[in-house]
Amino acid sequence: MFEYIIEFFRQFWYISCLIAPWLLFGFLVGGIIAVFVPDSLVRKHLGGKGFMGVVKASLIGVPLPLCSCGVIPVAATLRRQGAGNGTVASFITSTPQIGFSSFLPAWQLLGIAMALIKAIFAFITGILAGTLINAICPEPALNEEDAAPGSAVDKPQGNKIVATFKYAFGTLMGDVGGTLLFGLVISALIGVFLPADFAAKYASNIYLVTPLMILVSLPMYTCTNAAIPIAAMLMMKGFSPGAAMAFLIAGPSCSAPMLTSFWKILGRRAMFVYIIMMIIMTLLVCWGMDIFGTAIPGLDGVHAGHEHGIALYQQIFAGLMLAIMAFNRILAEVEKRRKLVAAPGQMILSVPEMSCEHCQHAIENALAALPGVTLLKTDLANRQILVEAPESERQSVRDTLKTAGFAAE
């Protein structure tokens, strides 16, 4: 038993060292994008309703550093600002699948071919989802008078350098830290308990293992950053690149938050169109990778760093990554113990769907437009907000939050 524990920590540290330098750099790039890319530029190119709007939404969504829960309030804001159904669907589809914060670690752990295929898949499926939903679900966008004001993406204020690091290693890492740790733990467990010949014995049939990977990944809900180390470990154990890619796609793309967002923002029919399209595309691409993989340079199923040792700089970055994750977790626990208290004229609302700082910013933007209403404090850890509002406006607060995609109790 003790040997298994030692091997678990060895595998955990090994995969952490491989991913940490690229992951931290990716988060830094994500912070730069979030702080320095103007909101007006994003809104300008995501406001279209035709095919070019769909293409632009997918192209912009691919590099943006938003996870599947973070993309929901942004997409809801775009919808309220008049973006077409297809444009919003394209953005929701492409954005959570990959970004700079996950492309770089995917390149390091899985190889450049896998990373590029994942990025191209995100771009193409974004266009396909938007085109199909424009054709099958041609509901008109909201009228201009119904559109809510506010930014599509809230920008951190103050010193931009400080804001960049705070957003990169506070907001982004705070949002995905739990699922990233989960992914590292699962990859280490696979490394310890899955026999080296398991894939050759039981997972050699690509036509069966790819659908199985999709089914396994759906209930796990791992963001792309968390799925990367698991996919890398699966490939180390002999699973095909297509099987690993199926796991990498399905978890982030068909998670409960993603499906809920489609249902809530675009309707039930759009959600089913999205599910069917993603499953078909995932199967076709992953089967194609395994059938024609030998013709694609770098797609041989061998992990890029599997045979090499761990450099000192990788160990330093791994320690830094785990320290940041621990700090964010401790900070969240401290915040969770701070209970909001309502004074006369104030009310505390529970907002169960406020799951990340992107949601928090969307709520702040939505309530800022209400006259006589002041959002005094948000408690992200306990998913509550403290609002000062006259009795006559309290129902308007709830209605505004519901329009923004957040049910308030």
Contacts in CASP RR format, 6 or more apart in sequence:
PFRMAT RR
TARGET T0000
AUTHOR 0000-0000-0000
METHOD contacts of the structure
MODEL  1
MFEYIIEFFRQFWYISCLIAPWLLFGFLVGGIIAVFVPDSLVRKHLGGKG
FMGVVKASLIGVPLPLCSCGVIPVAATLRRQGAGNGTVASFITSTPQIGF
SSFLPAWQLLGIAMALIKAIFAFITGILAGTLINAICPEPALNEEDAAPG
SAVDKPQGNKIVATFKYAFGTLMGDVGGTLLFGLVISALIGVFLPADFAA
KYASNIYLVTPLMILVSLPMYTCTNAAIPIAAMLMMKGFSPGAAMAFLIA
GPSCSAPMLTSFWKILGRRAMFVYIIMMIIMTLLVCWGMDIFGTAIPGLD
GVHAGHEHGIALYQQIFAGLMLAIMAFNRILAEVEKRRKLVAAPGQMILS
VPEMSCEHCQHAIENALAALPGVTLLKTDLANRQILVEAPESERQSVRDT
LKTAGFAAE
4 192 0 8 1.000
4 193 0 8 1.000
7 191 0 8 1.000
7 192 0 8 1.000
8 188 0 8 1.000
8 189 0 8 1.000
8 192 0 8 1.000
9 188 0 8 1.000
11 187 0 8 1.000
11 188 0 8 1.000
11 191 0 8 1.000
11 192 0 8 1.000
11 233 0 8 1.000
12 184 0 8 1.000
12 185 0 8 1.000
12 187 0 8 1.000
12 188 0 8 1.000
13 318 0 8 1.000
14 310 0 8 1.000
15 109 0 8 1.000
15 184 0 8 1.000
15 187 0 8 1.000
15 188 0 8 1.000
15 229 0 8 1.000
15 232 0 8 1.000
15 233 0 8 1.000
16 184 0 8 1.000
16 318 0 8 1.000
16 319 0 8 1.000
16 321 0 8 1.000
16 322 0 8 1.000
17 310 0 8 1.000
17 314 0 8 1.000
17 315 0 8 1.000
17 317 0 8 1.000
17 318 0 8 1.000
18 108 0 8 1.000
18 109 0 8 1.000
18 229 0 8 1.000
18 232 0 8 1.000
18 305 0 8 1.000
18 310 0 8 1.000
18 314 0 8 1.000
19 105 0 8 1.000
19 108 0 8 1.000
19 109 0 8 1.000
19 184 0 8 1.000
19 228 0 8 1.000
19 229 0 8 1.000
19 232 0 8 1.000
19 321 0 8 1.000
20 314 0 8 1.000
20 317 0 8 1.000
20 318 0 8 1.000
20 319 0 8 1.000
20 320 0 8 1.000
20 321 0 8 1.000
21 108 0 8 1.000
21 313 0 8 1.000
21 314 0 8 1.000
21 317 0 8 1.000
22 104 0 8 1.000
22 105 0 8 1.000
22 107 0 8 1.000
22 108 0 8 1.000
22 109 0 8 1.000
23 101 0 8 1.000
23 104 0 8 1.000
23 105 0 8 1.000
23 180 0 8 1.000
23 225 0 8 1.000
23 321 0 8 1.000
24 169 0 8 1.000
24 317 0 8 1.000
24 320 0 8 1.000
24 321 0 8 1.000
25 104 0 8 1.000
26 100 0 8 1.000
26 101 0 8 1.000
26 102 0 8 1.000
26 103 0 8 1.000
26 104 0 8 1.000
26 105 0 8 1.000
27 65 0 8 1.000
27 101 0 8 1.000
27 168 0 8 1.000
27 169 0 8 1.000
27 172 0 8 1.000
27 173 0 8 1.000
28 164 0 8 1.000
28 165 0 8 1.000
28 168 0 8 1.000
28 169 0 8 1.000
29 65 0 8 1.000
29 100 0 8 1.000
29 101 0 8 1.000
29 104 0 8 1.000
30 65 0 8 1.000
30 99 0 8 1.000
30 100 0 8 1.000
30 101 0 8 1.000
30 167 0 8 1.000
30 168 0 8 1.000
30 172 0 8 1.000
31 65 0 8 1.000
31 164 0 8 1.000
31 165 0 8 1.000
31 167 0 8 1.000
31 168 0 8 1.000
31 172 0 8 1.000
32 164 0 8 1.000
32 168 0 8 1.000
33 63 0 8 1.000
33 64 0 8 1.000
33 65 0 8 1.000
33 100 0 8 1.000
34 65 0 8 1.000
34 153 0 8 1.000
34 155 0 8 1.000
34 156 0 8 1.000
34 164 0 8 1.000
34 167 0 8 1.000
34 168 0 8 1.000
34 171 0 8 1.000
34 172 0 8 1.000
35 155 0 8 1.000
35 156 0 8 1.000
35 160 0 8 1.000
35 163 0 8 1.000
35 164 0 8 1.000
35 167 0 8 1.000
36 160 0 8 1.000
36 164 0 8 1.000
39 151 0 8 1.000
39 152 0 8 1.000
39 153 0 8 1.000
39 155 0 8 1.000
42 60 0 8 1.000
42 152 0 8 1.000
42 153 0 8 1.000
43 78 0 8 1.000
43 81 0 8 1.000
43 151 0 8 1.000
43 152 0 8 1.000
45 53 0 8 1.000
45 56 0 8 1.000
45 57 0 8 1.000
45 60 0 8 1.000
46 53 0 8 1.000
46 56 0 8 1.000
46 57 0 8 1.000
46 60 0 8 1.000
46 78 0 8 1.000
46 83 0 8 1.000
46 87 0 8 1.000
46 91 0 8 1.000
46 152 0 8 1.000
47 53 0 8 1.000
47 78 0 8 1.000
47 81 0 8 1.000
47 82 0 8 1.000
47 83 0 8 1.000
47 84 0 8 1.000
47 87 0 8 1.000
48 56 0 8 1.000
48 83 0 8 1.000
48 84 0 8 1.000
48 87 0 8 1.000
49 83 0 8 1.000
49 84 0 8 1.000
49 86 0 8 1.000
49 87 0 8 1.000
49 141 0 8 1.000
50 84 0 8 1.000
50 86 0 8 1.000
50 87 0 8 1.000
50 134 0 8 1.000
51 131 0 8 1.000
51 134 0 8 1.000
53 86 0 8 1.000
53 87 0 8 1.000
53 90 0 8 1.000
54 86 0 8 1.000
54 87 0 8 1.000
54 89 0 8 1.000
54 90 0 8 1.000
54 126 0 8 1.000
54 127 0 8 1.000
54 130 0 8 1.000
54 131 0 8 1.000
54 134 0 8 1.000
55 90 0 8 1.000
55 127 0 8 1.000
56 87 0 8 1.000
57 83 0 8 1.000
57 86 0 8 1.000
57 87 0 8 1.000
57 88 0 8 1.000
57 90 0 8 1.000
57 91 0 8 1.000
57 94 0 8 1.000
57 126 0 8 1.000
57 130 0 8 1.000
58 90 0 8 1.000
58 91 0 8 1.000
58 93 0 8 1.000
58 94 0 8 1.000
58 122 0 8 1.000
58 123 0 8 1.000
58 124 0 8 1.000
58 126 0 8 1.000
58 127 0 8 1.000
58 130 0 8 1.000
59 94 0 8 1.000
59 123 0 8 1.000
60 91 0 8 1.000
61 91 0 8 1.000
61 94 0 8 1.000
61 95 0 8 1.000
62 94 0 8 1.000
62 95 0 8 1.000
62 97 0 8 1.000
62 98 0 8 1.000
62 99 0 8 1.000
62 119 0 8 1.000
62 122 0 8 1.000
62 123 0 8 1.000
63 99 0 8 1.000
63 100 0 8 1.000
63 103 0 8 1.000
64 95 0 8 1.000
64 99 0 8 1.000
64 153 0 8 1.000
65 99 0 8 1.000
65 100 0 8 1.000
65 101 0 8 1.000
65 172 0 8 1.000
66 74 0 8 1.000
66 95 0 8 1.000
66 96 0 8 1.000
66 358 0 8 1.000
67 96 0 8 1.000
67 175 0 8 1.000
67 176 0 8 1.000
67 223 0 8 1.000
67 224 0 8 1.000
67 252 0 8 1.000
67 356 0 8 1.000
68 96 0 8 1.000
68 223 0 8 1.000
68 252 0 8 1.000
68 253 0 8 1.000
68 255 0 8 1.000
68 257 0 8 1.000
68 258 0 8 1.000
68 261 0 8 1.000
69 175 0 8 1.000
69 257 0 8 1.000
69 355 0 8 1.000
69 356 0 8 1.000
69 358 0 8 1.000
69 359 0 8 1.000
70 96 0 8 1.000
70 175 0 8 1.000
70 355 0 8 1.000
70 356 0 8 1.000
70 358 0 8 1.000
70 359 0 8 1.000
71 91 0 8 1.000
71 92 0 8 1.000
71 95 0 8 1.000
71 96 0 8 1.000
71 261 0 8 1.000
71 358 0 8 1.000
72 92 0 8 1.000
72 257 0 8 1.000
72 260 0 8 1.000
72 261 0 8 1.000
72 264 0 8 1.000
72 265 0 8 1.000
72 353 0 8 1.000
72 358 0 8 1.000
72 359 0 8 1.000
72 405 0 8 1.000
73 358 0 8 1.000
73 359 0 8 1.000
73 361 0 8 1.000
73 362 0 8 1.000
73 363 0 8 1.000
73 404 0 8 1.000
73 405 0 8 1.000
73 406 0 8 1.000
74 91 0 8 1.000
74 95 0 8 1.000
74 152 0 8 1.000
74 153 0 8 1.000
74 358 0 8 1.000
74 362 0 8 1.000
75 88 0 8 1.000
75 91 0 8 1.000
75 92 0 8 1.000
75 261 0 8 1.000
75 265 0 8 1.000
76 261 0 8 1.000
76 264 0 8 1.000
76 265 0 8 1.000
76 362 0 8 1.000
76 404 0 8 1.000
76 405 0 8 1.000
77 148 0 8 1.000
77 150 0 8 1.000
77 151 0 8 1.000
77 152 0 8 1.000
77 362 0 8 1.000
77 365 0 8 1.000
77 404 0 8 1.000
78 87 0 8 1.000
78 88 0 8 1.000
78 91 0 8 1.000
78 152 0 8 1.000
79 88 0 8 1.000
79 141 0 8 1.000
79 142 0 8 1.000
79 265 0 8 1.000
79 266 0 8 1.000
80 142 0 8 1.000
80 146 0 8 1.000
80 147 0 8 1.000
80 148 0 8 1.000
80 403 0 8 1.000
80 404 0 8 1.000
81 147 0 8 1.000
81 148 0 8 1.000
81 150 0 8 1.000
81 152 0 8 1.000
82 141 0 8 1.000
82 142 0 8 1.000
82 144 0 8 1.000
82 147 0 8 1.000
83 91 0 8 1.000
83 141 0 8 1.000
84 134 0 8 1.000
84 141 0 8 1.000
85 130 0 8 1.000
85 133 0 8 1.000
85 134 0 8 1.000
85 137 0 8 1.000
85 138 0 8 1.000
85 139 0 8 1.000
85 141 0 8 1.000
85 266 0 8 1.000
85 270 0 8 1.000
86 129 0 8 1.000
86 130 0 8 1.000
86 131 0 8 1.000
86 133 0 8 1.000
86 134 0 8 1.000
87 130 0 8 1.000
88 265 0 8 1.000
88 266 0 8 1.000
89 126 0 8 1.000
89 129 0 8 1.000
89 130 0 8 1.000
89 133 0 8 1.000
89 262 0 8 1.000
89 266 0 8 1.000
89 270 0 8 1.000
89 274 0 8 1.000
90 126 0 8 1.000
90 127 0 8 1.000
90 129 0 8 1.000
90 130 0 8 1.000
92 129 0 8 1.000
92 258 0 8 1.000
92 261 0 8 1.000
92 262 0 8 1.000
92 265 0 8 1.000
92 266 0 8 1.000
93 122 0 8 1.000
93 125 0 8 1.000
93 126 0 8 1.000
93 129 0 8 1.000
93 130 0 8 1.000
93 253 0 8 1.000
93 274 0 8 1.000
93 278 0 8 1.000
94 122 0 8 1.000
94 123 0 8 1.000
94 125 0 8 1.000
94 126 0 8 1.000
96 223 0 8 1.000
96 224 0 8 1.000
96 252 0 8 1.000
96 253 0 8 1.000
96 258 0 8 1.000
97 118 0 8 1.000
97 121 0 8 1.000
97 122 0 8 1.000
97 125 0 8 1.000
97 224 0 8 1.000
97 249 0 8 1.000
97 252 0 8 1.000
97 253 0 8 1.000
98 106 0 8 1.000
98 115 0 8 1.000
98 118 0 8 1.000
98 119 0 8 1.000
98 122 0 8 1.000
98 224 0 8 1.000
99 119 0 8 1.000
99 224 0 8 1.000
101 172 0 8 1.000
101 225 0 8 1.000
102 223 0 8 1.000
102 224 0 8 1.000
102 225 0 8 1.000
102 228 0 8 1.000
103 115 0 8 1.000
103 118 0 8 1.000
103 119 0 8 1.000
105 225 0 8 1.000
105 228 0 8 1.000
106 114 0 8 1.000
106 115 0 8 1.000
106 118 0 8 1.000
106 224 0 8 1.000
106 228 0 8 1.000
106 248 0 8 1.000
107 114 0 8 1.000
107 115 0 8 1.000
108 304 0 8 1.000
109 228 0 8 1.000
109 229 0 8 1.000
109 231 0 8 1.000
109 232 0 8 1.000
109 303 0 8 1.000
109 304 0 8 1.000
109 305 0 8 1.000
110 228 0 8 1.000
110 231 0 8 1.000
110 232 0 8 1.000
110 235 0 8 1.000
110 244 0 8 1.000
110 248 0 8 1.000
110 303 0 8 1.000
110 304 0 8 1.000
111 298 0 8 1.000
111 304 0 8 1.000
112 298 0 8 1.000
113 241 0 8 1.000
113 296 0 8 1.000
113 297 0 8 1.000
113 298 0 8 1.000
113 299 0 8 1.000
114 241 0 8 1.000
114 244 0 8 1.000
114 245 0 8 1.000
114 248 0 8 1.000
114 299 0 8 1.000
117 245 0 8 1.000
117 285 0 8 1.000
117 289 0 8 1.000
117 299 0 8 1.000
118 245 0 8 1.000
118 248 0 8 1.000
118 249 0 8 1.000
121 249 0 8 1.000
121 281 0 8 1.000
121 285 0 8 1.000
124 281 0 8 1.000
125 253 0 8 1.000
125 277 0 8 1.000
125 278 0 8 1.000
125 281 0 8 1.000
128 277 0 8 1.000
128 281 0 8 1.000
129 273 0 8 1.000
129 274 0 8 1.000
129 277 0 8 1.000
129 278 0 8 1.000
132 273 0 8 1.000
132 277 0 8 1.000
133 266 0 8 1.000
133 270 0 8 1.000
133 273 0 8 1.000
133 274 0 8 1.000
136 269 0 8 1.000
136 270 0 8 1.000
136 273 0 8 1.000
137 266 0 8 1.000
137 267 0 8 1.000
137 269 0 8 1.000
137 270 0 8 1.000
137 273 0 8 1.000
139 266 0 8 1.000
148 366 0 8 1.000
148 369 0 8 1.000
148 400 0 8 1.000
148 403 0 8 1.000
148 404 0 8 1.000
149 365 0 8 1.000
149 368 0 8 1.000
149 369 0 8 1.000
150 365 0 8 1.000
150 366 0 8 1.000
150 368 0 8 1.000
150 369 0 8 1.000
151 365 0 8 1.000
154 358 0 8 1.000
154 361 0 8 1.000
154 362 0 8 1.000
154 364 0 8 1.000
154 365 0 8 1.000
155 163 0 8 1.000
156 163 0 8 1.000
156 164 0 8 1.000
156 166 0 8 1.000
156 167 0 8 1.000
156 171 0 8 1.000
157 163 0 8 1.000
169 324 0 8 1.000
169 328 0 8 1.000
170 324 0 8 1.000
170 328 0 8 1.000
171 356 0 8 1.000
171 357 0 8 1.000
171 358 0 8 1.000
173 180 0 8 1.000
173 324 0 8 1.000
173 325 0 8 1.000
173 328 0 8 1.000
174 325 0 8 1.000
174 328 0 8 1.000
174 332 0 8 1.000
174 356 0 8 1.000
174 357 0 8 1.000
175 356 0 8 1.000
175 357 0 8 1.000
175 358 0 8 1.000
176 223 0 8 1.000
176 225 0 8 1.000
176 226 0 8 1.000
177 325 0 8 1.000
177 328 0 8 1.000
177 329 0 8 1.000
178 226 0 8 1.000
178 325 0 8 1.000
178 329 0 8 1.000
179 221 0 8 1.000
179 222 0 8 1.000
179 223 0 8 1.000
179 225 0 8 1.000
179 226 0 8 1.000
180 223 0 8 1.000
180 225 0 8 1.000
180 226 0 8 1.000
180 325 0 8 1.000
181 226 0 8 1.000
181 325 0 8 1.000
182 222 0 8 1.000
182 226 0 8 1.000
183 222 0 8 1.000
183 226 0 8 1.000
183 227 0 8 1.000
183 229 0 8 1.000
183 230 0 8 1.000
184 226 0 8 1.000
184 229 0 8 1.000
186 220 0 8 1.000
186 222 0 8 1.000
186 229 0 8 1.000
186 230 0 8 1.000
187 229 0 8 1.000
187 230 0 8 1.000
187 232 0 8 1.000
187 233 0 8 1.000
188 233 0 8 1.000
190 230 0 8 1.000
190 233 0 8 1.000
190 234 0 8 1.000
190 237 0 8 1.000
191 233 0 8 1.000
191 236 0 8 1.000
191 237 0 8 1.000
194 237 0 8 1.000
195 237 0 8 1.000
196 237 0 8 1.000
196 238 0 8 1.000
198 237 0 8 1.000
198 238 0 8 1.000
199 234 0 8 1.000
199 237 0 8 1.000
199 238 0 8 1.000
199 239 0 8 1.000
199 240 0 8 1.000
199 243 0 8 1.000
200 238 0 8 1.000
203 209 0 8 1.000
203 212 0 8 1.000
203 239 0 8 1.000
203 240 0 8 1.000
203 243 0 8 1.000
206 240 0 8 1.000
206 242 0 8 1.000
206 243 0 8 1.000
206 286 0 8 1.000
206 287 0 8 1.000
206 290 0 8 1.000
206 291 0 8 1.000
207 287 0 8 1.000
209 239 0 8 1.000
209 240 0 8 1.000
209 243 0 8 1.000
210 242 0 8 1.000
210 243 0 8 1.000
210 246 0 8 1.000
210 282 0 8 1.000
210 283 0 8 1.000
210 286 0 8 1.000
210 287 0 8 1.000
210 290 0 8 1.000
211 246 0 8 1.000
211 283 0 8 1.000
213 243 0 8 1.000
213 244 0 8 1.000
213 246 0 8 1.000
213 247 0 8 1.000
213 250 0 8 1.000
213 286 0 8 1.000
214 246 0 8 1.000
214 247 0 8 1.000
214 250 0 8 1.000
214 254 0 8 1.000
214 279 0 8 1.000
214 282 0 8 1.000
214 283 0 8 1.000
216 247 0 8 1.000
217 227 0 8 1.000
217 246 0 8 1.000
217 247 0 8 1.000
217 250 0 8 1.000
217 251 0 8 1.000
218 250 0 8 1.000
218 251 0 8 1.000
218 254 0 8 1.000
218 255 0 8 1.000
220 251 0 8 1.000
221 251 0 8 1.000
221 255 0 8 1.000
221 256 0 8 1.000
221 257 0 8 1.000
222 230 0 8 1.000
222 251 0 8 1.000
222 252 0 8 1.000
223 252 0 8 1.000
224 248 0 8 1.000
224 252 0 8 1.000
227 247 0 8 1.000
227 248 0 8 1.000
227 251 0 8 1.000
227 252 0 8 1.000
228 248 0 8 1.000
230 247 0 8 1.000
231 244 0 8 1.000
231 245 0 8 1.000
231 247 0 8 1.000
231 248 0 8 1.000
232 244 0 8 1.000
232 303 0 8 1.000
234 243 0 8 1.000
234 244 0 8 1.000
234 247 0 8 1.000
235 241 0 8 1.000
235 244 0 8 1.000
235 301 0 8 1.000
235 302 0 8 1.000
235 303 0 8 1.000
236 303 0 8 1.000
236 306 0 8 1.000
238 301 0 8 1.000
240 289 0 8 1.000
240 290 0 8 1.000
240 301 0 8 1.000
241 289 0 8 1.000
241 290 0 8 1.000
241 293 0 8 1.000
241 299 0 8 1.000
241 300 0 8 1.000
241 301 0 8 1.000
242 285 0 8 1.000
242 286 0 8 1.000
242 287 0 8 1.000
242 288 0 8 1.000
242 289 0 8 1.000
242 290 0 8 1.000
243 286 0 8 1.000
243 290 0 8 1.000
244 301 0 8 1.000
245 285 0 8 1.000
245 286 0 8 1.000
245 289 0 8 1.000
246 282 0 8 1.000
246 283 0 8 1.000
246 286 0 8 1.000
249 278 0 8 1.000
249 282 0 8 1.000
249 285 0 8 1.000
249 286 0 8 1.000
250 278 0 8 1.000
250 282 0 8 1.000
252 258 0 8 1.000
253 278 0 8 1.000
253 282 0 8 1.000
254 275 0 8 1.000
254 278 0 8 1.000
254 279 0 8 1.000
257 355 0 8 1.000
259 271 0 8 1.000
259 274 0 8 1.000
259 275 0 8 1.000
262 270 0 8 1.000
262 271 0 8 1.000
262 274 0 8 1.000
263 270 0 8 1.000
263 271 0 8 1.000
264 405 0 8 1.000
265 405 0 8 1.000
289 296 0 8 1.000
289 299 0 8 1.000
293 299 0 8 1.000
293 300 0 8 1.000
294 300 0 8 1.000
332 380 0 8 1.000
332 381 0 8 1.000
333 381 0 8 1.000
335 379 0 8 1.000
335 380 0 8 1.000
335 381 0 8 1.000
335 382 0 8 1.000
336 381 0 8 1.000
336 382 0 8 1.000
338 379 0 8 1.000
338 381 0 8 1.000
339 379 0 8 1.000
339 382 0 8 1.000
340 348 0 8 1.000
340 377 0 8 1.000
340 379 0 8 1.000
340 382 0 8 1.000
340 384 0 8 1.000
340 385 0 8 1.000
340 386 0 8 1.000
342 348 0 8 1.000
342 386 0 8 1.000
345 388 0 8 1.000
345 389 0 8 1.000
345 390 0 8 1.000
346 376 0 8 1.000
346 386 0 8 1.000
346 387 0 8 1.000
346 388 0 8 1.000
346 389 0 8 1.000
347 386 0 8 1.000
347 387 0 8 1.000
347 389 0 8 1.000
347 394 0 8 1.000
347 397 0 8 1.000
348 384 0 8 1.000
348 385 0 8 1.000
348 386 0 8 1.000
348 387 0 8 1.000
349 384 0 8 1.000
349 385 0 8 1.000
349 387 0 8 1.000
349 397 0 8 1.000
349 398 0 8 1.000
349 401 0 8 1.000
349 408 0 8 1.000
349 409 0 8 1.000
350 383 0 8 1.000
350 384 0 8 1.000
350 408 0 8 1.000
350 409 0 8 1.000
351 359 0 8 1.000
351 363 0 8 1.000
351 383 0 8 1.000
351 384 0 8 1.000
351 385 0 8 1.000
351 401 0 8 1.000
351 406 0 8 1.000
351 407 0 8 1.000
351 408 0 8 1.000
351 409 0 8 1.000
352 383 0 8 1.000
352 407 0 8 1.000
352 409 0 8 1.000
353 359 0 8 1.000
353 383 0 8 1.000
353 405 0 8 1.000
353 406 0 8 1.000
353 407 0 8 1.000
354 360 0 8 1.000
354 363 0 8 1.000
354 378 0 8 1.000
354 380 0 8 1.000
354 383 0 8 1.000
354 385 0 8 1.000
354 406 0 8 1.000
355 383 0 8 1.000
356 380 0 8 1.000
357 380 0 8 1.000
359 406 0 8 1.000
360 378 0 8 1.000
360 380 0 8 1.000
362 404 0 8 1.000
362 406 0 8 1.000
363 375 0 8 1.000
363 378 0 8 1.000
363 385 0 8 1.000
363 401 0 8 1.000
363 404 0 8 1.000
363 406 0 8 1.000
364 375 0 8 1.000
364 378 0 8 1.000
366 400 0 8 1.000
366 401 0 8 1.000
366 403 0 8 1.000
366 404 0 8 1.000
367 373 0 8 1.000
367 375 0 8 1.000
367 387 0 8 1.000
367 397 0 8 1.000
367 400 0 8 1.000
367 401 0 8 1.000
368 375 0 8 1.000
369 400 0 8 1.000
370 389 0 8 1.000
370 393 0 8 1.000
370 396 0 8 1.000
370 397 0 8 1.000
370 400 0 8 1.000
371 393 0 8 1.000
372 389 0 8 1.000
372 390 0 8 1.000
372 393 0 8 1.000
373 387 0 8 1.000
373 388 0 8 1.000
373 389 0 8 1.000
373 393 0 8 1.000
373 396 0 8 1.000
373 397 0 8 1.000
374 387 0 8 1.000
374 388 0 8 1.000
374 389 0 8 1.000
375 385 0 8 1.000
375 386 0 8 1.000
375 387 0 8 1.000
376 386 0 8 1.000
376 387 0 8 1.000
376 388 0 8 1.000
377 385 0 8 1.000
377 386 0 8 1.000
378 384 0 8 1.000
378 385 0 8 1.000
378 386 0 8 1.000
379 385 0 8 1.000
379 386 0 8 1.000
385 408 0 8 1.000
387 397 0 8 1.000
389 396 0 8 1.000
389 397 0 8 1.000
397 408 0 8 1.000
398 408 0 8 1.000
401 407 0 8 1.000
401 408 0 8 1.000
402 408 0 8 1.000
END
